[in-house]
Amino acid sequence: MARYTRRQFLEDSVLAAAVAAALPAQSLLAAEKHKDAPKKKSGDLLRVAIVGAGGRGGEHVRRFLENPNTEIVYIVDVDETHGQKQAASVGKKQGRVPKFARDLRVALDDKSVQIVSCATPNHWHSLCAIWAMQAGKDVYVEKPVSHNVSEGRRAVETARKHNRICQAGTQCRSMAATLEAIAYVKSGKIGEVKLARGLCYKRRPTIGPKGHYTVPAEVDYNLWCGPARMLPLTRQKFHYDWHWQREWGNGDMGNQGPHQMDICRWGLGLDRLPDSVITYGGRLGYVDAGDVANTEVGIFESGGKTIVFEVRGLQTDPLRGASVGVIFYGSGGYVVMTSYDEGGAFDRSGKLVQKFKGPGDQGQHFANLVAAVKARDYKLLHADILEGHLSCAHSHLANISYYLGKPASVDEIKSTVSALTTHEDVAECLERTLKHLAANGVDPAKTPMSLGPMLKIDSHNETVLDNPQACALLTRDYRAPFVVPKADEV
């Protein structure tokens, strides 16, 4: 594969028995539970490489193990301890130990691998998917499918050019209750719907003081950083807390946000980027190593339809029963999804009209990928990479406005959002945000929120109009050789 600088690691070094002996008790119990499971016939199976052995990677492992059409043949992780343990655990469950590699290019160079399932940190998602598709693999890539707007579009272009199947990890597209709720919204039973609200009311504690910390010895930090800058480690917890540092993560606007943003777009029938975006918020309630917002409101306008997305990382009460969910506001009522597997439709007086309930089974989303791969038809996907890109790009545009923002008084923010030609709820949302901050002891007069610029979007060309600073943040400077290709190079 000419595009890659080949870097070979310990492909065949999994000492299954020795590593299994070091597994935590719960992993051994899980292995014991699966020991009598019927063995799959290897010759009939799609061969899967799972990249990323952490929390989401564990879910990928579970779903491909349970699928009768797949076999896990690689576990790839830059953390050798995590990777080796996962490989040994998979070996016990499926009866064949997958190879372990630190470098995903090892698996990409193996022509027998047919599917690459990406559960890395965010900054690797697009490049992992792009390299895999260029190597002739089909892909499942976690949300956000990109770390910035431009590389998400490159992933879409790569899928189309190389005729690959690429499923975005927005699993709600495969969940029964959400499907039923979207059908209800689109049926017109709550009247005309011009506003959808996404909620991420999820308590996020401080990640500790910014300092100088040591990268774990078992981690190849060069590979971990990949396309991002190889900066010193300034957070206490190496894994997961990268979400709250913008070099690698996207905050909850880009972490949880793509799930609910996707449902909002879906229900409103929006199949492009918005016409405009403006954001206000801040990292409030504590000072720590994080540099993304824990309180953030993004307002998106698209041809007379509005999405408002709220991130609250401090303690808060649900809104209409939802903490992480979506609300559609219609002229004749509203629909609330209070979780991935439950929701309801209400009339204008708040009376429940219909419940939506169904299994929030992520396995259906993985099974849908496998079915599309076998049929060689990306149109069978519930969440094609294009849908993932559009939803994640909404989140990225909100963050761009936030990153370019400046401290503003409450009156300045109120004046700006009240003047927007949007749904009247936009101003009410600010009032609720201020009450929420006051309840958490945050005084915006002493710790002001940031108000970002209104970004005018050319949705056809996926760029920002008349704002060079914002345009620069649509992409990033990549660190060789981990470079996302340009449009004419995918």
C-alpha positions in Angstrom: 0.0 0.0 0.0 2.0 2.9 -1.3 0.2 5.5 0.7 1.4 4.2 4.0 4.8 4.2 5.6 4.8 0.6 6.7 5.7 0.1 10.4 5.6 -3.5 11.5 4.9 -4.4 15.1 4.3 -7.6 17.0 1.7 -9.1 14.7 2.0 -12.6 16.0 3.1 -12.0 19.5 -0.2 -12.7 21.4 0.7 -15.3 24.1 -2.9 -16.1 24.8 -2.5 -18.3 27.8 -0.1 -16.0 29.6 -2.2 -12.9 28.9 -5.4 -14.6 29.9 -3.9 -15.4 33.3 -3.6 -11.7 33.9 -7.2 -10.9 32.8 -9.5 -9.3 35.4 -12.0 -11.6 37.0 -14.9 -10.1 35.0 -13.2 -10.9 31.7 -12.5 -14.4 32.8 -16.2 -14.8 33.7 -17.2 -13.5 30.4 -14.9 -15.9 28.7 -16.3 -18.8 30.7 -19.8 -17.7 29.7 -19.0 -18.0 26.0 -16.9 -21.1 26.1 -19.7 -23.4 25.0 -21.0 -21.0 22.3 -21.3 -22.7 18.8 -18.1 -22.1 16.8 -18.4 -20.3 13.6 -17.1 -21.8 10.3 -14.1 -19.6 9.5 -14.3 -20.1 5.8 -17.7 -18.5 5.5 -17.0 -15.4 7.7 -16.2 -11.8 7.0 -12.8 -11.0 8.7 -12.9 -8.0 11.0 -10.1 -5.8 12.4 -11.1 -3.8 15.5 -9.1 -0.7 16.0 -9.3 0.6 19.5 -9.7 -1.8 22.5 -11.1 0.6 25.0 -14.7 1.2 26.1 -16.3 1.5 22.7 -14.0 -1.0 21.2 -15.3 -3.5 23.8 -18.8 -2.9 22.4 -17.5 -3.5 18.8 -16.0 -6.8 20.0 -19.3 -7.9 21.6 -21.3 -7.1 18.5 -19.0 -8.8 16.0 -18.6 -11.8 18.3 -22.4 -12.3 18.4 -22.8 -11.9 14.6 -22.9 -15.3 12.9 -21.3 -13.8 9.7 -18.1 -12.3 11.2 -14.8 -13.3 12.8 -12.5 -11.0 14.6 -9.0 -11.5 13.2 -7.2 -8.4 14.5 -7.2 -6.3 17.7 -5.3 -3.1 17.1 -4.5 -0.7 19.9 -1.6 1.6 20.6 -1.9 0.6 24.3 -0.3 -2.9 24.3 -1.8 -3.8 27.7 -5.3 -3.1 26.6 -4.8 -4.6 23.2 -3.2 -7.9 24.3 -5.9 -8.4 27.0 -8.7 -7.8 24.5 -7.1 -10.2 22.0 -6.8 -13.0 24.5 -10.4 -12.4 25.7 -11.7 -12.6 22.1 -9.7 -15.7 21.5 -11.4 -17.5 24.4 -14.9 -16.4 23.3 -14.6 -17.2 19.6 -12.2 -20.1 19.8 -9.5 -18.4 17.6 -7.1 -15.8 19.0 -7.0 -12.7 16.8 -3.6 -11.1 15.9 -2.6 -8.1 17.9 -1.0 -5.0 16.4 -0.2 -1.6 17.7 -0.2 0.0 14.2 -3.5 -0.2 12.2 -1.4 -0.3 9.0 -0.4 -3.8 9.8 -4.1 -4.9 9.6 -4.7 -2.7 6.5 -1.8 -4.4 4.7 -3.4 -7.8 5.3 -5.5 -8.5 2.2 -7.6 -11.1 4.1 -9.2 -8.4 6.3 -12.5 -7.3 4.9 -14.0 -5.0 7.6 -12.3 -2.4 9.8 -14.2 -1.3 12.8 -12.9 2.0 14.2 -13.2 2.9 17.9 -10.2 5.1 18.4 -10.1 8.6 19.9 -11.9 11.2 17.7 -8.9 12.7 16.0 -8.2 9.3 14.3 -11.7 8.5 13.1 -11.6 9.9 9.6 -8.1 8.9 8.8 -8.6 5.3 10.0 -11.8 5.1 7.8 -10.1 6.7 4.8 -7.0 4.5 5.0 -9.1 1.4 5.4 -11.3 2.2 2.4 -8.3 3.0 0.3 -7.0 -0.4 1.2 -10.2 -2.0 0.0 -11.9 -2.6 3.4 -15.4 -1.8 4.4 -15.7 0.3 7.6 -17.7 0.9 10.7 -16.5 4.2 12.2 -17.6 5.6 15.5 -19.1 9.1 16.0 -18.0 11.7 15.5 -16.9 10.3 12.2 -14.5 13.3 12.0 -12.5 15.7 14.1 -13.3 18.6 11.7 -15.7 19.3 8.9 -13.3 18.9 6.0 -12.0 15.4 6.9 -15.6 14.1 7.2 -16.3 15.1 3.6 -13.1 13.4 2.6 -14.3 10.2 4.2 -17.6 10.4 2.1 -15.6 11.0 -1.1 -13.3 8.1 -0.3 -16.3 5.7 0.2 -17.8 6.7 -3.1 -14.6 6.7 -5.1 -13.6 3.2 -3.9 -17.1 1.8 -3.8 -16.8 0.9 -0.1 -19.5 0.4 2.6 -19.0 2.8 5.5 -21.4 2.9 8.4 -21.4 5.8 10.9 -21.7 4.9 14.6 -25.0 6.9 15.1 -26.8 3.8 16.4 -30.2 5.5 16.9 -30.8 5.1 13.2 -31.2 1.4 13.9 -33.3 1.6 17.1 -37.0 0.8 17.1 -38.3 3.5 19.4 -36.4 6.3 17.5 -37.6 5.0 14.1 -41.2 5.0 15.4 -40.8 8.5 16.8 -39.3 9.9 13.6 -42.2 8.4 11.6 -44.7 10.0 13.9 -43.0 13.4 13.5 -42.9 13.1 9.8 -46.6 12.0 9.6 -47.8 15.5 10.6 -49.5 14.3 13.8 -48.0 17.1 15.8 -48.5 19.6 13.1 -45.8 21.6 11.4 -42.4 21.1 13.0 -39.9 23.9 12.6 -37.8 23.4 15.8 -35.9 20.5 17.2 -33.9 20.6 20.4 -31.0 18.2 21.2 -30.0 17.8 24.8 -26.8 16.6 26.4 -27.5 17.2 30.1 -24.7 14.9 31.4 -22.7 15.6 34.5 -19.0 16.0 33.7 -16.7 16.5 36.7 -13.4 18.3 36.5 -10.5 16.4 34.9 -8.0 17.8 37.4 -5.4 20.5 37.2 -3.4 21.2 34.1 0.2 19.9 34.6 3.0 17.8 33.2 2.1 14.1 33.3 3.8 11.0 32.0 2.4 9.0 29.1 1.9 5.4 30.2 4.8 3.2 29.2 2.6 0.7 27.4 1.3 3.4 25.0 3.0 4.3 21.7 2.4 8.0 22.0 3.5 8.8 18.4 0.8 6.4 17.1 -1.7 7.6 19.6 -1.3 11.3 18.5 -1.3 10.3 14.8 -2.7 13.2 12.7 -2.7 15.6 15.7 0.3 17.5 17.1 2.4 15.4 19.5 1.9 17.8 22.5 3.0 17.1 26.1 0.4 15.3 28.2 -1.3 17.9 30.5 -4.2 15.9 31.9 -4.0 13.4 34.8 -6.1 10.6 33.2 -4.6 9.5 29.8 -7.6 7.5 28.4 -11.0 9.1 27.9 -10.3 12.5 29.3 -8.8 13.5 25.9 -12.5 14.2 25.1 -12.1 17.5 26.9 -9.0 18.8 25.1 -9.7 20.1 21.7 -6.5 18.9 20.0 -8.0 15.4 20.2 -11.6 15.7 21.3 -14.6 17.8 20.6 -16.3 18.3 24.0 -19.8 17.0 24.4 -21.0 19.1 21.5 -19.0 16.7 19.3 -19.1 13.6 21.6 -22.7 13.1 22.6 -23.9 15.8 20.2 -23.8 13.8 16.9 -26.3 11.3 18.2 -29.0 13.8 19.0 -28.0 16.2 16.2 -28.5 13.3 13.8 -32.1 12.7 15.1 -32.9 16.4 14.9 -31.8 16.6 11.3 -33.6 13.3 10.5 -36.9 14.5 11.9 -36.7 17.9 10.3 -35.7 16.5 6.9 -32.4 18.4 6.7 -29.9 16.8 4.3 -27.2 19.5 4.2 -25.2 21.8 6.4 -27.1 24.7 8.1 -27.3 28.2 6.7 -26.0 29.8 9.9 -24.6 28.8 13.3 -24.0 30.8 16.4 -22.8 29.5 19.8 -22.5 30.7 23.4 -21.1 29.0 26.5 -18.0 28.3 28.4 -16.0 26.0 30.6 -17.7 27.0 33.9 -17.8 25.9 37.5 -14.2 24.8 37.7 -10.8 25.5 36.2 -8.9 22.4 35.0 -6.9 20.9 32.1 -9.9 20.9 29.8 -10.2 23.6 27.1 -13.6 22.7 25.6 -17.0 24.0 26.8 -19.0 22.2 29.5 -21.8 24.6 29.0 -22.7 25.3 25.3 -25.7 26.3 23.3 -25.5 26.0 19.5 -28.3 27.5 17.3 -28.5 26.3 13.7 -30.8 27.9 11.1 -31.7 25.9 7.9 -34.3 27.3 5.5 -36.8 28.3 8.2 -36.1 25.3 10.4 -34.1 25.6 13.6 -32.0 23.2 15.7 -31.0 24.2 19.2 -28.4 22.0 20.9 -27.7 22.4 24.6 -24.7 21.0 26.5 -24.8 21.1 30.3 -21.9 19.5 32.1 -22.9 20.8 35.5 -25.7 19.4 37.6 -29.1 19.9 36.0 -32.7 18.7 36.0 -34.2 17.1 32.9 -36.3 19.1 30.4 -39.7 17.5 29.7 -38.3 14.2 31.0 -35.2 14.2 28.9 -31.6 14.6 29.9 -29.9 13.1 26.9 -32.5 13.2 24.2 -34.4 15.1 21.5 -37.6 17.2 21.5 -39.5 18.1 18.4 -41.9 21.1 18.7 -44.9 21.1 16.4 -47.8 23.4 16.0 -50.1 20.8 17.4 -48.0 19.1 20.1 -44.5 17.8 20.7 -42.5 14.6 20.6 -39.8 13.8 23.3 -37.2 11.0 23.1 -36.1 10.6 26.7 -33.6 7.8 25.9 -32.5 5.7 23.0 -35.3 3.2 23.6 -38.2 5.3 24.9 -40.2 8.4 24.2 -43.6 9.8 23.7 -45.9 12.2 21.8 -47.9 14.8 23.6 -50.6 17.3 22.6 -50.3 21.0 23.2 -51.6 20.7 26.8 -48.9 18.1 27.6 -51.2 15.1 27.6 -49.5 11.9 26.5 -50.9 10.7 23.1 -48.6 7.9 22.2 -45.6 6.1 23.7 -42.6 4.9 21.7 -40.7 2.0 23.2 -38.4 -0.6 21.7 -35.1 -2.2 22.3 -32.1 0.1 22.1 -30.1 -2.8 20.5 -26.8 -1.6 19.1 -26.3 -5.0 17.6 -28.9 -4.1 14.9 -26.6 -1.3 13.7 -23.6 -3.6 13.3 -25.7 -6.3 11.7 -27.0 -3.7 9.2 -23.4 -3.0 8.2 -22.7 -6.7 7.7 -25.9 -7.0 5.5 -24.8 -4.1 3.4 -21.3 -5.5 3.0 -22.7 -8.8 1.8 -25.0 -7.1 -0.6 -22.4 -4.6 -1.8 -24.9 -1.8 -1.5 -24.2 1.3 0.7 -27.8 2.4 0.2 -28.9 -0.4 2.5 -27.0 1.3 5.4 -29.1 2.9 8.2 -26.3 5.5 8.7 -24.2 5.9 5.7 -21.0 7.9 6.2 -22.7 10.9 4.5 -25.4 11.1 7.2 -22.6 10.8 9.8 -20.6 13.5 8.2 -23.5 16.0 8.1 -24.5 15.5 11.7 -21.0 15.7 13.0 -20.3 18.7 10.8 -23.1 20.6 12.6 -21.3 19.9 15.9 -18.0 21.0 14.5 -19.5 24.3 13.2 -20.9 25.1 16.6 -17.5 24.5 18.2 -15.9 26.8 15.6 -18.2 29.6 16.6 -17.4 28.9 20.2 -13.6 28.7 19.7 -13.7 32.1 18.0 -16.0 33.6 20.6 -15.1 36.4 23.1 -16.3 37.0 26.7 -19.7 38.7 26.6 -22.1 40.1 29.2 -25.5 38.6 29.7 -27.0 41.6 28.1 -24.8 41.3 25.0 -25.7 37.6 24.6 -29.4 38.4 25.2 -29.4 41.1 22.7 -27.7 39.0 20.0 -29.9 35.9 20.4 -33.1 37.9 20.7 -32.4 39.6 17.4 -32.1 36.3 15.6 -34.8 35.6 13.0 -35.4 32.2 14.6 -38.0 30.4 16.7 -39.0 32.4 19.8 -37.6 29.6 22.0 -34.1 30.7 21.4 -34.3 33.6 23.8 -36.2 31.4 26.4 -33.3 28.9 26.1 -30.9 31.6 27.3 -33.0 32.3 30.4 -33.1 28.6 31.3 -29.3 28.5 30.8 -28.8 31.4 33.2 -31.0 29.9 35.8 -29.1 26.6 35.5 -25.7 28.4 36.0 -27.1 30.3 39.0 -28.2 27.0 40.6 -24.6 25.8 40.2 -23.1 28.9 41.8 -21.8 30.3 38.5 -22.1 34.1 38.2 -21.7 35.2 34.5 -20.9 38.7 35.7 -17.7 37.3 37.4 -17.1 34.4 35.0 -18.5 35.5 31.7 -19.7 33.2 29.0 -18.2 33.4 25.5 -20.3 34.5 22.6 -19.2 33.3 19.2 -19.7 35.0 15.9 -22.6 34.2 13.6 -21.2 31.9 10.9 -22.8 32.1 7.5 -22.5 28.8 5.8 -22.2 27.9 2.1 -23.8 24.5 2.6 -23.2 23.4 -1.0 -19.4 23.9 -0.8 -19.3 23.3 3.0 -17.4 26.4 3.8 -17.9 29.6 5.9 -18.5 32.8 4.1 -16.5 36.0 4.9 -14.7 34.6 7.9 -11.1 33.4 7.1 -10.5 32.4 10.8 -13.5 30.1 10.8 -12.5 28.7 7.4 -9.1 27.8 8.8 -10.8 25.7 11.5 -12.7 23.6 9.0 -9.6 21.5 8.8 -6.3 21.2 10.6 -2.5 20.9 9.9 -1.8 17.2 9.8 1.4 15.6 11.1 3.2 13.4 8.5 2.7 10.6 7.7 -0.8 10.7 9.3 -2.2 13.1 6.7 -5.9 13.1 5.6 -5.7 13.4 1.8 -7.1 16.3 -0.2 -10.3 16.1 -2.2 -8.5 15.1 -5.5 -6.2 12.5 -3.7 -8.7 10.2 -1.9 
